[in-house]
Amino acid sequence: MSDLHARHRAVLPDWLALYYRDPLEITHGEGRHVWDADGKSYLDFFGGILTTMTAHALPEVTKAVGEQAGRIIHSSTLYLNRPMVELAERIARLSGIPDARVFFTTSGTEANDTALLLATAYRGGNQILAMRNSYHGRSFSAVGVTGNRSWSPTSLSPLATLYVHGGVRTRGPYAHLDDAGFIAACVEDLKDLLGHVRTPAALIAEPVQGVGGFTSPPDGLYAAFRDVLRDHGILWISDEVQTGWGRTGDHFWGWQAHDRSGPPDILTFAKGIGNGMSIGGVVARADIMNCLDANSISTFGGTQITMAAGLANLTYLLEHDLQGNARRVGGLLIERLRSAAAGLPGVREVRGRGLMIGVELVRPGTDEADPEAASAVLEAAREGGLLIGKGGGHDTSALRIAPPLTLTVQEAEEGAAILEHALRSVHP
């Protein structure tokens, strides 16, 4: 392991982050478990950053990949591609967007990059609204709309970005208000902002902020924003890279918690749909998707082998009601974690919905973020046989819990017990 770490450091960038003091090499997985190079088993509550959506080595997906690989792996979008058309048809129907068109990419970053290209071309301007504490990817344009300092390596950008309030319910100037007051204050702030600037092309927002620590506004905020945006002709891009496919339990898409004003103009997706295969994409109304006046293709977006995986994975998810499982088992897990954290002064909040749960840590007796504690809990959880993630806009002090959507009640209890022990070992 140490030899591999040394080789990693010798040839890969210093900024390519690794978890753990002694970095982990995962060699194989099955169901909700993975194994390291030493043969130790772990209950996986992070799924390769929310990508292993159904299960590791899901037979239906591995079979589809193997069969497709035996026929043809790749041909590019210059040729008709049956699996790509079939998956696009299903996603268009599921998106809720009328007269939808789908474009496939290889990642969430590339999907958001494409959505920003579409919005700015359609509206004829490069000004974008984004949420504070947000994360939208690592490309030049995606970094330019990311409102999280920890993931913004440059202030240079092809876009002019304005950041608005609302993505974090329990921090900031409106945290003391009730939900209705919070929404009203954020809407008034948005209106005030729009009175001082040229009309932006779009608002891009994650319904639940992923890297930001699984924080979200009250249900209905983006519907209220949408009413204002429509008055100005501003598009709404819903970044569903982490919230899509039923992970939040209550809804198939995160935007549906704010659906009073209907679906977004543009929706982006990635991560879980491929169950580990590289799939991202954009869904938009035909007039928006078709607004580009130059040729474009994708070499690897929509390639046959990833589309076969996506079709098999989506079929399994729908046929086994994994959204319902996320709601039921996720509800039990979040209540179990809230009960475990009730007497711990270092836990500020346990939040989330479905199988997308955040645990924010602070220095006991204060409201100050405690990134050292988050790292220590991550280590202790690993020692106990549980893999989790971390994030947050306040010095990475939130634990991120997002298991595969097939998680069982027994596994939820097991993981909660390990995490409780890890939390108590750091803050006894």
Secondary structure as GFF3:
##gff-version 3
##sequence-region A 1 428
A	DSSP	alpha_helix	2	11	.	.	.	ID=ss1
A	DSSP	beta_strand	26	30	.	.	.	ID=ss2
A	DSSP	beta_strand	33	36	.	.	.	ID=ss3
A	DSSP	beta_strand	41	44	.	.	.	ID=ss4
A	DSSP	alpha_helix	47	50	.	.	.	ID=ss5
A	DSSP	alpha_helix	59	69	.	.	.	ID=ss6
A	DSSP	alpha_helix	82	95	.	.	.	ID=ss7
A	DSSP	beta_strand	100	105	.	.	.	ID=ss8
A	DSSP	alpha_helix	108	123	.	.	.	ID=ss9
A	DSSP	beta_strand	127	131	.	.	.	ID=ss10
A	DSSP	alpha_helix	140	144	.	.	.	ID=ss11
A	DSSP	three_ten_helix	149	151	.	.	.	ID=ss12
A	DSSP	beta_strand	160	164	.	.	.	ID=ss13
A	DSSP	alpha_helix	179	194	.	.	.	ID=ss14
A	DSSP	beta_strand	202	205	.	.	.	ID=ss15
A	DSSP	alpha_helix	221	232	.	.	.	ID=ss16
A	DSSP	beta_strand	235	239	.	.	.	ID=ss17
A	DSSP	three_ten_helix	254	261	.	.	.	ID=ss18
A	DSSP	beta_strand	266	269	.	.	.	ID=ss19
A	DSSP	three_ten_helix	271	274	.	.	.	ID=ss20
A	DSSP	beta_strand	280	285	.	.	.	ID=ss21
A	DSSP	alpha_helix	286	289	.	.	.	ID=ss22
A	DSSP	alpha_helix	304	319	.	.	.	ID=ss23
A	DSSP	alpha_helix	322	341	.	.	.	ID=ss24
A	DSSP	beta_strand	347	353	.	.	.	ID=ss25
A	DSSP	beta_strand	356	361	.	.	.	ID=ss26
A	DSSP	alpha_helix	371	383	.	.	.	ID=ss27
A	DSSP	beta_strand	386	387	.	.	.	ID=ss28
A	DSSP	beta_strand	389	391	.	.	.	ID=ss29
A	DSSP	beta_strand	398	401	.	.	.	ID=ss30
A	DSSP	alpha_helix	409	426	.	.	.	ID=ss31
###
